Amino acid sequence: MIKKRLKIVFAGTPEIAKNILSFIIESGFTVDLVLTKPDQPSGRGQKISFSAVKQFALNHNIQIEQPISFKKNPEIIHRIKLLDPDIIIVVAYGLILPKELLNTPKLGCVNIHVSLLPRWRGAAPIQRAIIAQDKISGVTLMQMNEGLDTGDILIQKEIPIKNNETAKELSERLNILSKEIIIEYLQNYNSIKPYKQNELGVTYANKIEKEEARINWHETAKIIDSKIRGFNPAPGCFSFLNNELIKIWNSKLINQSSPLAEGTIISVDKTGIYVACGENSVLLITELQPSGKKRQPASQYVLGHPNIVTNKFSME
């Protein structure tokens, strides 16, 4: 028996969503409509720019809708209903789908969430997993409902979080897994049965606030290191050295201790800058970025600042 062609609506906005949309097309499926956020002014000239998903849709002649909100643009819900989609796939869209739209497709609306739900429901699951020093992460394909990442699970797969892995690096690996999972579902949806989330393991991945990335040197080196990796690439951890803002992009844990005051530079060498942290722990800074300059190895910064030993990083 030949399967009928699925009518697919794809809702997404940033680059990660575009990558998954592209993979769906490459895998032989047709996307009938793309939903993406309205165009935004950006840059110094405030030039109007398209989302990554919109640009892809334009390049592939896919119909596009860009509601400000579904409450303000109810005609778009009507047009989607006329299309009679089999499924709506949602990846980092940025708008909440109303109940009326959630109930429109025959297979419902599905969402790719980059955590092992119910752990890390919410906006920043990758960053929160690294900061919490989780050992595993993964991807959940979820049947959407009106709650925040509370829908039934369709497919869930896990991967280990590597030592010294940044949020950017983990995101790239989860993106690959996300592509595999959505294609698996589109090819086998008839045989995949949803199941309820376990409410005992619920945690929330709150939106990242820039102030969280300010380094508190009274915390242990392990905690600081996890934040540096979790906030790489955004917003980037920062501190101050001799009244200059320094972003710190990469670090390593060192098996040594120091009685010096937290934030004090203990020593420097070709591997980087050794800093005293809470509970006598020590952190090795390997990559940083002085204000107004490019990212650079910490050893390169040391060459231009040879007398920083005993100087002290501060919170402001």
GIFEN-V921636 format. One record per helix or strand of 3 or more residues. SS is the DSSP state (~ for helix, > for strand). FROM is the first residue (numbers start at 1). TO is the last residue. If there is no record, write none. Layout:
BEGIN
SS & FROM & TO
SS & FROM & TO
END
This chain:
BEGIN
> & 8 & 12
~ & 15 & 26
> & 31 & 35
> & 40 & 42
> & 47 & 49
~ & 52 & 59
> & 63 & 65
~ & 74 & 83
> & 87 & 91
~ & 99 & 102
> & 109 & 113
~ & 125 & 131
> & 136 & 143
> & 153 & 160
~ & 167 & 191
~ & 199 & 201
~ & 210 & 213
~ & 221 & 230
> & 237 & 241
> & 244 & 257
> & 264 & 269
> & 272 & 276
> & 281 & 290
~ & 298 & 304
> & 312 & 314
END
